[in-house]
Amino acid sequence: MCFMTKCPYVPPHAFNLDFPHLMLRYRAAELKAGRTSAIQRELVKTDRNGKLGGAVAPLANWAVDSKNKLTRPVMEKIAGIDREAALPKFHGKTFAMRARREAPEVNAKAPGFGRKAVIYATCFVNYNNPQIGIAARAVLAKNGVETEVVYPACCGMPQLERGDIEAVASAARKVAGELKSWIERGYDVVTLVPSCALMLKFEWPLILPDDKNVKLLARATYDCSEYIVDIAKKVGLAEGLTALPGGITLHIACHARAQNMGQKAAEMLRLLPGTTTTVIERCSGHGGSWGVEKGNFATALKIGRPVAKQAAKNAAQFLASECPLAGMHIAQGIERLEGAVGKVPDPHHPIELFARAYGIVTA
């Protein structure tokens, strides 16, 4: 998303260049010509990889640990993943599994009572960080929102990055088709990761402009922070929020910026009493799967160094990013700063901090 601040030929320039989709057309052409590697095509199959990794989670997490000097050099050689890049962990119990077994009690006294939302789990939250989903569901229940968790398939963002438009269209039809009945029953759709919200709101309608289910879903979709702010503005939030001492450094994810909805995560965290939230709005350098590849990781850290420096300078108690992968990357960047001292705060999704402010324990 660096085009939003770096490219001179985007609006209001007369060329009106849609740089991201220009790059997408290039990658689609490369894929069609057979000039993408088989390994890259396999790495973006997040649902398959998540299920396999979750089935052997302890072993998989041992293998992907960047401190593992046995497996990571092998992964670098075979898969092209830089041995030093932090990778997400796997969970045997996915968010969707946990949601079927446990449902938080809905607060009937909350101003927002009566709302209904279906949470689109996203591949990252489902397989790699269920705690984000648990926190979101608990915060919504606290605010009177009845929730269900649905995960038909990945949104296809990893495939979109590689130019596989057919795979993205297939995912769009599947997910939109399954969510249609929920929307017709009065449920809003809440996504937990901004890249997925961007797909549902904007990318899918561009790829399938005549698909009625896709159009319906785009109109019904909210980013997680956007939804909490919407409740706060329209009816007010449930009581019980407390301060988070030490403050928060918040990174605004590029895919949240691209949704043209404003800094909703910042708006949400500023609802916390007595808590200072400092915003960083620039590229973390991660760039999806690109940022962990051998040959790109060092560049990704360099691009993200200004963000890491600002976060380190802020020295807040909490570090947050709407994009979990960006949060991990920023934390790695802080660790590598010259003269870095002290413990680097664990990165959180903003909704996890909001849950903490409500006294909700999700671990």
Beta strands, then each sheet from edge to edge (+ up, - down):
strand 1: 116-120
strand 2: 146-150
strand 3: 188-191
strand 4: 221-223
strand 5: 248-251
strand 6: 277-280
strand 7: 318-321
strand 8: 347-348
sheet 1: 2+ 1+ 3+ 4+
sheet 2: 6+ 5+ 7+ 8+
end
